[in-house]
Amino acid sequence: MATKNKTKLYMVSLGPANWELVTIQALKALQYCGAICIPTKSEDHSFEKSITYKIVKDLMNEYGFDKPIIPVYSPMNFKKKDWQYQVDILVDSIDKYDSVSFVTLGDAAVYSTVYYLLDIIKKQDKKLYKNSVVIAGITSFSYASSKVKKPLCLGDNRFELIPLIGKEVPSTKVYMRPKIGMKTDDINENGTLYTFENLNFEGENIQKGKLEKVRKYMTLMIDFIKREK
Ligand SMILES: C[S@@+](CC[C@H](N)C(=O)[O-])C[C@H]1O[C@@H](n2cnc3c(N)ncnc32)[C@H](O)[C@@H]1O
């Protein structure tokens, strides 16, 4: 996936702050793209405090490659104008370098700027949206659990991810470990539900909505919360 030449924009998850926790797919995207866009919270666009910059530099040293690095000022104000500014940098960089990687810590699916930027890109440039890929990474909490040798969920337990923002918020729900043949009527769709079967092996199927009955053990469903865009 990482080397499809139609891809113009790689949204690359780097894992939790250590180059050895970067996936091979992420490494390939960084090696393949024309330039790497790295977010920085510093107003002077320096990377002194940037963890992502350090991971990328460590990878370049370890694997002997070099790419132009483009700072993307990301003040974390959750303002649309800031995300638009970041998208403008990505678009300009793609014009110049043909393809770019934008990097993010942990996994892009978890509280990352990536999806704010993709929302804008989806509206303003459908072709670029189509030619973008998101590369998954190790989350901080998967890694944290491994450090203390404690599972996030086991047996009959479930796992909750709670943002410490002082209010109740709706959840995206992941359903897994079904029995083959079980009916799915009890699963309420509150947002947008997708079914994923046999990911990355024979019989892979990704579809919107539920199957009436589960066909394979390797099935998971995600009910993504509806977001305002
Ligand atoms: C904006 S979220 C990004 C989460 C990230 N995308 C992930 O997959 O883990 C930032 C929060 O993730 C957690 N986090 C991320 N990296 C961490 C690390 N290296 N050590 C501890 N906590 C971390 C902290 O709770 C931090 O406030």
The ligand as an ORCA input file, in Angstrom:
! r2SCAN-3c Opt
* xyz 0 1
  C      -3.639     13.907     21.301
  S      -3.570     12.338     22.108
  C      -2.774     11.390     20.901
  C      -2.925      9.889     21.132
  C      -2.140      9.082     20.110
  N      -2.621      9.297     18.746
  C      -2.167      7.597     20.420
  O      -2.486      6.796     19.520
  O      -1.839      7.221     21.545
  C      -2.296     12.677     23.275
  C      -2.480     11.880     24.555
  O      -2.070     10.526     24.320
  C      -1.353     10.028     25.461
  N       0.024      9.752     25.019
  C       0.478      9.830     23.752
  N       1.775      9.473     23.689
  C       2.142      9.159     24.951
  C       3.356      8.728     25.534
  N       4.460      8.552     24.782
  N       3.367      8.509     26.865
  C       2.253      8.662     27.605
  N       1.084      9.083     27.116
  C       1.020      9.320     25.813
  C      -1.445     11.125     26.505
  O      -2.603     10.882     27.286
  C      -1.619     12.363     25.679
  O      -2.266     13.389     26.435
*
